[in-house]
Amino acid sequence: MAQNTPRLHIISYDIADPRRLTRLHRYLSGLGIPLQYSVFVAKLSPRKRARMLETIADIIDPRRDDVRIYPFPQHGERIRLGRQSFPEGIFLIDGGCDLLSLSKS
């Protein structure tokens, strides 16, 4: 995989202040797809990830807040139990980093 190839990332957070929580949630809503209220998946290039980290650092209070970003394994095993993990009409493609189908019928 080329170094600049976008890959999936799981972003989760626990924000102590409601104002910062709202700001971060709005920002991430424009960047990725919410899986749960405080968990997002986003397809990020290294450059986009670096910009995201700078923006998040400006939003949070590092003494009180916790943000975690996990690169999704390129060919890792994916297991899902229970209800669909993604909102209706959005699918994770199993063949690699070709993330999401956003088409709504």
LOKEVEX-185022 format. One record per residue (C-alpha): residue in three letters; x, y, z. Coordinates in steps of 0.05 Angstrom, whole numbers, padded with zeros to 5 digits, always signed. Layout:
ALAXYZ
...
//
This chain:
MET+00000+00000+00000
ALA+00027+00068-00019
GLN+00042+00116+00038
ASN-00009+00168+00015
THR-00066+00119+00004
PRO-00126+00136+00046
ARG-00146+00084+00098
LEU-00203+00074+00145
HIS-00197+00100+00216
ILE-00242+00090+00276
ILE-00247+00153+00318
SER-00277+00151+00387
TYR-00281+00204+00441
ASP-00303+00220+00512
ILE-00310+00295+00521
ALA-00324+00326+00590
ASP-00354+00392+00569
PRO-00420+00395+00529
ARG-00396+00453+00486
ARG-00332+00418+00465
LEU-00371+00354+00456
THR-00419+00388+00407
ARG-00362+00421+00369
LEU-00324+00356+00362
HIS-00386+00317+00342
ARG-00404+00369+00288
TYR-00332+00369+00262
LEU-00328+00293+00257
SER-00398+00290+00226
GLY-00369+00328+00167
LEU-00309+00283+00162
GLY-00337+00213+00172
ILE-00396+00168+00186
PRO-00423+00160+00256
LEU-00426+00088+00281
GLN-00451+00109+00350
TYR-00456+00178+00381
SER-00382+00180+00402
VAL-00353+00133+00349
PHE-00340+00150+00277
VAL-00308+00116+00217
ALA-00271+00160+00167
LYS-00228+00148+00105
LEU-00166+00191+00115
SER-00102+00202+00077
PRO-00041+00217+00120
ARG-00048+00291+00103
LYS-00122+00293+00120
ARG-00109+00255+00184
ALA-00055+00305+00204
ARG-00103+00363+00192
MET-00157+00327+00232
LEU-00110+00317+00291
GLU-00092+00392+00291
THR-00166+00411+00290
ILE-00184+00362+00345
ALA-00125+00388+00387
ASP-00155+00458+00381
ILE-00224+00434+00403
ILE-00209+00390+00463
ASP-00180+00401+00532
PRO-00126+00348+00536
ARG-00129+00348+00612
ARG-00203+00328+00613
ASP-00220+00298+00546
ASP-00201+00233+00511
VAL-00199+00222+00436
ARG-00173+00158+00405
ILE-00159+00144+00332
TYR-00147+00073+00308
PRO-00124+00057+00237
PHE-00168+00002+00210
PRO-00128-00059+00187
GLN-00124-00061+00111
HIS-00140-00135+00108
GLY-00161-00148+00178
GLU-00218-00193+00199
ARG-00285-00158+00208
ILE-00336-00187+00255
ARG-00405-00158+00268
LEU-00456-00182+00317
GLY-00527-00156+00326
ARG-00558-00099+00288
GLN-00524-00068+00228
SER-00466-00025+00250
PHE-00472+00028+00197
PRO-00532+00073+00183
GLU-00580+00047+00130
GLY-00552+00052+00059
ILE-00480+00052+00081
PHE-00437-00010+00074
LEU-00365-00028+00090
ILE-00335-00061+00029
ASP-00296-00124+00049
GLY-00242-00119-00005
GLY-00199-00065+00027
CYS-00204+00009+00038
ASP-00260+00024-00013
LEU-00301+00048+00045
LEU-00373+00065+00038
SER-00431+00066-00009
LEU-00469+00129+00008
SER-00524+00119-00044
LYS-00594+00123-00015
SER-00648+00089-00056
//
